[in-house]
Amino acid sequence: MGNPKHKVTKSKQGARRSHHTVQSLSSGKCGNCSAVKQSHTVCPVCGYYDKKEYIKQKDL
């Protein structure tokens, strides 16, 4: 197994880990009801995605 020959500095370690941050989820408006929803998912309010109904909502 390979062993490190030299100490890795904090700046080198940080540069390597610079892409490890948590990304925020993208959101947009529903095309049917204009509610804010996560992109590329079915709208939790009306059940539509891409102008098609995928989840039938119960009338209360």
C-alpha positions, 0 to 999 in steps of 0.5 A: 500500500502506498503511504504519503511521502509529505504532509498535505497542507490545509490549502491543498486539502481544501482545494481538493474538497472545494466541490464537496459542498451541499448544493441547494435544490432548484425550484420553479413554478408549476405550469398548472397551478403556479405553486412553487415546486422542486424542478423535474418533480410532480407538483405536490399541490395539484399532482401535475407534471408537464401538463399531465395529471400523474397524481389524482388529488382528493376533494376535501 
